[in-house]
Structures are given as C-alpha cells and as structure tokens.
Amino acid sequence: MIGEPRGQVLWCYTVDDLPRTGISKRKWSLAVPEDQVICRINDCAWNIIIEMTDVFYAAPGDVITPQLERPPESGDWWDKVINRDVKAHRYISALIRHPVPETWVVESGDWRVRSVS
C-alpha cells in the first residue's frame, strides 16, 4: 500500500510530542525533505484498527477522543490510515525510507519521558 517494495521504512512522529511511556528511548530529530516522505499515517485510525484505543495517549477531553469513539464518516478505518496530503501534526506520523542519510540527522541522544501519573 505504501509503494516501498523493499519494505525498509521508519515510522516517525512528525512533531516533538511523544507519548508518555516511562520507557528509555533513543531519540533522533530529523529534517526530512518533504519529497522524501513516503506517506503519512493517521495515528487515530491505526490505533483503532489495532484496537489500542485504551492505551492511545489521548487524554480524556482531548481533541482526538471523539474520533476514537465513532465510526469513520465513509468506508472503513483502513481507508483513513494512509494520507499523502496532510503535513506534520500531533496525530499524524510519517513513513520514511531506511537507512536515513546522515545529513537529515539534526540531533540524537538518550531520552526518557516520565510516565503519566
């Protein structure tokens, strides 16, 4: 569906707003040229498909909460997953090719987000 025959992709957040998991991670901040983004993923639709709505990082009352509780306007959630037009957003991820050219790496380092209390 994404048009990457080798399947070598990275799933990336498009804004610096990572879920609060309490897990130590390695974080890379990348400057990816727009024409190198394979596609964008609607995180809400993906989480609904894999039935992870209970662990999705939306807080009660968050803008995204109503999307988790209703069916899509048309078709099914698979029709909503891949989006080639939308830009960076809190609930939109991007798929990019792997390996990542070093020239795209803005910074990297160990990183930990405190768990949600």
Secondary structure as GFF3:
##gff-version 3
##sequence-region A 1 117
A	DSSP	beta_strand	9	13	.	.	.	ID=ss1
A	DSSP	beta_strand	24	30	.	.	.	ID=ss2
A	DSSP	three_ten_helix	34	36	.	.	.	ID=ss3
A	DSSP	beta_strand	37	42	.	.	.	ID=ss4
A	DSSP	alpha_helix	43	49	.	.	.	ID=ss5
A	DSSP	alpha_helix	65	68	.	.	.	ID=ss6
A	DSSP	alpha_helix	78	81	.	.	.	ID=ss7
A	DSSP	beta_strand	82	83	.	.	.	ID=ss8
A	DSSP	beta_strand	92	97	.	.	.	ID=ss9
A	DSSP	three_ten_helix	102	104	.	.	.	ID=ss10
A	DSSP	beta_strand	105	112	.	.	.	ID=ss11
###
